[in-house]
Amino acid sequence: MILSEDGWLSTAHPSIIECCHSNRPRPVIRFTSVKQTMKPKTKKPLSPQRAAHQVRIIGGQWKRSLLSVIEAEGLRPTPDRVRETTFNWLNHLVDAHWTPLRCLDLFAGSGALGFEAASRGAAQVVMVESHTPAFKQLEQVKAKLQAAQCQLIRGDAGKVLANASAQGQQFDVIFLDPPFEQGWLAKILPLCKEVIHARSCVYVESEFPLEPESDDENMQALLSGWQVIRADKAGSVYFHILQCNI
């Protein structure tokens, strides 16, 4: 069988003709063309993928649970990999002992940080969100997970901090992941000092690195009284663990 240039597959059939120089018949090959049949390529089935607007809980009793994320301006859920790194840091700092901890998630959004802390056993997680659709989504997730240790507050982060300070409340872990480019960090971080103790940890996500050694006056003012314990970057997001010099 021979494949011709035009894609036809030829099958050779011998026949007999007489040679002009000999009485002896000689075999001559003649070709019959047969269209080549190509086997279609079998595509491998695609593995199921998580929906684009979902995040998952990394560890604890609700490990692998999916949280839906609504479309809202400024809502930017902390990616799974960043949360995994962050909670590894926190796990070390709290000696993997979450049971007595009180946590405050000031810009809860999807609830990825707050529900993660609750999943790992935190005694109480206060989650603050001002955007009504996002807050309703948090209520649905709380009901689905039966997360009784989570307290949801619809309101302004600054006012919640002021009320907590007035009541003498203190938190062991604060999650501070505000919308970028709106100056929230400079407004809220100083207020956090009023509701923490010497060993409290404050998680901060920002669009710029928090650099204690910076000569920038605004950076020096922002980090006055704070130590950057851990820091890393994922894409265009910088994330840190801070402790206060109390």
C-alpha positions as CSV (number, residue, x, y, z in Angstrom):
1,M,0.0,0.0,0.0
2,I,1.3,3.5,-0.9
3,L,0.2,6.9,0.2
4,S,0.1,9.4,-2.7
5,E,0.7,13.1,-2.5
6,D,-3.1,13.9,-2.7
7,G,-3.9,11.9,0.4
8,W,-5.2,8.8,-1.4
9,L,-4.0,5.4,-0.3
10,S,-3.2,3.1,-3.2
11,T,-3.3,-0.7,-3.2
12,A,-1.0,-2.5,-5.5
13,H,-2.4,-5.3,-7.8
14,P,0.0,-7.3,-9.9
15,S,-1.1,-8.1,-13.4
16,I,0.6,-9.7,-16.4
17,I,1.7,-8.0,-19.6
18,E,4.1,-9.1,-22.2
19,C,7.5,-7.5,-22.5
20,C,8.4,-6.4,-26.0
21,H,11.9,-7.8,-25.7
22,S,11.0,-11.2,-24.4
23,N,8.3,-13.8,-24.8
24,R,8.4,-14.3,-21.1
25,P,5.5,-12.5,-19.3
26,R,6.6,-10.2,-16.5
27,P,4.6,-8.9,-13.6
28,V,3.7,-5.3,-13.7
29,I,2.2,-3.4,-10.8
30,R,-0.9,-1.4,-11.4
31,F,-2.5,0.8,-8.7
32,T,-6.1,1.1,-7.5
33,S,-6.7,4.2,-5.4
34,V,-8.6,3.9,-2.1
35,K,-9.5,7.0,0.0
36,Q,-7.5,6.8,3.3
37,T,-9.8,6.8,6.3
38,M,-8.3,8.8,9.2
39,K,-9.3,7.8,12.7
40,P,-10.7,10.8,14.7
41,K,-8.6,11.8,17.6
42,T,-10.3,11.1,20.9
43,K,-10.2,14.1,23.2
44,K,-9.5,13.5,26.9
45,P,-12.4,14.5,29.1
46,L,-11.8,17.8,30.9
47,S,-11.5,17.5,34.6
48,P,-14.2,19.3,36.5
49,Q,-13.1,22.8,37.6
50,R,-14.3,25.1,40.4
51,A,-16.5,27.9,39.2
52,A,-14.7,31.2,38.6
53,H,-16.7,32.9,41.4
54,Q,-16.1,30.5,44.2
55,V,-13.4,30.0,46.8
56,R,-12.9,27.1,49.1
57,I,-12.1,26.7,52.8
58,I,-8.6,25.3,53.2
59,G,-8.6,23.5,56.5
60,G,-10.6,22.5,59.6
61,Q,-14.1,21.1,60.0
62,W,-15.4,22.7,56.7
63,K,-12.3,21.8,54.7
64,R,-13.0,21.9,50.9
65,S,-16.4,23.7,51.4
66,L,-17.0,26.1,48.6
67,L,-18.1,29.7,49.2
68,S,-19.8,31.6,46.4
69,V,-18.5,35.1,45.6
70,I,-20.9,37.8,44.3
71,E,-20.0,40.4,41.8
72,A,-19.4,43.7,43.6
73,E,-17.0,46.6,43.2
74,G,-13.9,46.3,45.4
75,L,-14.8,42.7,46.4
76,R,-11.6,40.8,46.0
77,P,-11.6,37.4,47.8
78,T,-8.2,36.3,49.2
79,P,-7.0,33.5,46.9
80,D,-6.7,30.0,48.2
81,R,-2.9,29.9,48.0
82,V,-2.6,33.2,49.9
83,R,-5.0,32.0,52.6
84,E,-3.1,28.8,53.0
85,T,0.2,30.6,53.5
86,T,-1.5,33.1,55.9
87,F,-3.0,30.4,58.1
88,N,0.2,28.5,58.2
89,W,1.8,31.6,59.6
90,L,-1.0,32.2,62.1
91,N,-1.0,28.5,63.0
92,H,2.6,28.9,64.1
93,L,2.0,32.1,65.9
94,V,-0.9,30.8,67.9
95,D,0.7,27.4,68.5
96,A,-2.0,25.7,66.5
97,H,-4.4,26.5,69.4
98,W,-7.4,28.2,67.8
99,T,-10.0,27.1,70.4
100,P,-9.8,30.2,72.7
101,L,-9.3,32.8,70.0
102,R,-11.6,35.7,69.2
103,C,-11.2,36.9,65.6
104,L,-12.5,40.0,63.8
105,D,-12.9,40.2,60.0
106,L,-13.4,43.9,59.3
107,F,-14.1,43.7,55.5
108,A,-15.5,40.2,55.3
109,G,-16.6,40.2,51.7
110,S,-17.0,36.6,50.7
111,G,-16.2,35.5,54.2
112,A,-13.2,33.4,53.1
113,L,-10.9,34.6,56.0
114,G,-13.5,34.6,58.7
115,F,-15.1,31.3,57.9
116,E,-11.6,29.8,57.5
117,A,-10.8,30.9,61.1
118,A,-14.1,29.5,62.4
119,S,-13.5,26.2,60.5
120,R,-10.2,25.8,62.4
121,G,-11.9,26.2,65.7
122,A,-11.9,29.8,66.7
123,A,-14.2,30.4,69.6
124,Q,-15.8,33.5,68.0
125,V,-15.5,35.3,64.7
126,V,-17.0,38.7,64.2
127,M,-17.5,39.4,60.5
128,V,-18.2,43.0,59.4
129,E,-19.6,43.9,55.9
130,S,-21.3,47.1,54.7
131,H,-22.4,45.9,51.3
132,T,-25.9,44.5,51.5
133,P,-25.7,41.8,48.8
134,A,-22.4,40.6,50.2
135,F,-23.9,40.6,53.7
136,K,-26.9,38.5,52.6
137,Q,-24.5,36.0,51.0
138,L,-22.6,35.8,54.4
139,E,-25.9,35.0,56.1
140,Q,-26.6,32.2,53.6
141,V,-23.1,30.7,54.1
142,K,-23.4,30.9,57.9
143,A,-26.7,29.0,57.8
144,K,-25.3,26.4,55.4
145,L,-22.3,25.7,57.6
146,Q,-24.3,26.1,60.8
147,A,-21.5,28.4,62.0
148,A,-23.0,29.5,65.3
149,Q,-19.6,30.9,66.4
150,C,-19.8,33.5,63.6
151,Q,-21.4,36.9,64.4
152,L,-22.4,38.9,61.4
153,I,-22.5,42.7,61.6
154,R,-23.7,44.9,58.7
155,G,-22.0,48.2,59.1
156,D,-19.0,50.4,58.8
157,A,-15.6,48.9,59.9
158,G,-14.5,52.1,61.6
159,K,-17.7,52.4,63.7
160,V,-17.6,48.7,64.6
161,L,-14.0,49.2,65.9
162,A,-15.0,52.3,67.9
163,N,-17.9,50.4,69.5
164,A,-15.7,47.5,70.3
165,S,-13.1,49.8,71.9
166,A,-15.8,51.5,74.0
167,Q,-17.0,48.2,75.3
168,G,-13.4,47.1,76.2
169,Q,-13.4,44.2,73.7
170,Q,-10.1,42.6,72.6
171,F,-9.4,40.3,69.7
172,D,-6.6,37.8,69.2
173,V,-6.6,38.0,65.4
174,I,-7.9,40.8,63.1
175,F,-8.3,40.3,59.4
176,L,-7.9,43.6,57.5
177,D,-8.5,43.2,53.8
178,P,-10.1,46.5,52.6
179,P,-10.9,47.6,49.0
180,F,-7.7,48.9,47.3
181,E,-7.0,52.5,46.3
182,Q,-9.5,54.0,48.8
183,G,-7.3,54.9,51.7
184,W,-8.9,52.4,54.1
185,L,-5.7,51.1,55.5
186,A,-4.5,54.4,56.8
187,K,-8.0,55.0,58.4
188,I,-8.5,51.6,60.0
189,L,-5.1,50.2,61.0
190,P,-4.5,52.9,63.8
191,L,-7.9,52.0,65.3
192,C,-7.0,48.3,65.5
193,K,-4.6,49.2,68.3
194,E,-7.5,49.9,70.6
195,V,-8.9,46.4,70.4
196,I,-5.8,44.1,70.6
197,H,-3.3,42.9,73.2
198,A,0.4,42.3,73.0
199,R,0.2,38.9,71.3
200,S,-2.6,39.8,68.9
201,C,-1.9,39.4,65.2
202,V,-3.3,41.6,62.4
203,Y,-3.5,40.3,58.9
204,V,-3.2,43.0,56.3
205,E,-3.7,42.8,52.5
206,S,-2.7,45.8,50.4
207,E,-1.8,47.0,47.0
208,F,1.7,48.0,48.2
209,P,4.3,46.4,50.5
210,L,4.4,47.5,54.1
211,E,8.1,48.4,54.6
212,P,9.2,49.5,58.1
213,E,12.6,50.6,56.7
214,S,11.0,52.9,54.1
215,D,12.0,56.6,54.2
216,D,8.5,57.6,53.0
217,E,6.8,59.6,55.7
218,N,3.4,58.2,55.0
219,M,4.7,54.7,55.4
220,Q,6.4,55.5,58.6
221,A,3.2,57.1,60.0
222,L,1.2,54.0,58.9
223,L,3.5,51.5,60.6
224,S,4.2,53.6,63.7
225,G,4.0,51.2,66.7
226,W,3.8,48.1,64.5
227,Q,6.1,45.2,63.7
228,V,5.9,43.4,60.4
229,I,6.2,39.7,61.5
230,R,5.6,38.0,58.1
231,A,5.2,39.3,54.6
232,D,4.9,38.0,51.1
233,K,3.5,38.8,47.7
234,A,1.1,37.0,45.3
235,G,0.7,38.7,41.9
236,S,-0.1,42.3,42.6
237,V,-1.3,41.6,46.2
238,Y,1.0,42.1,49.2
239,F,0.0,40.3,52.4
240,H,1.4,40.7,55.9
241,I,1.1,39.7,59.6
242,L,1.6,42.6,62.0
243,Q,1.9,42.8,65.7
244,C,1.7,46.0,67.8
245,N,4.4,47.2,70.1
246,I,2.3,47.4,73.2
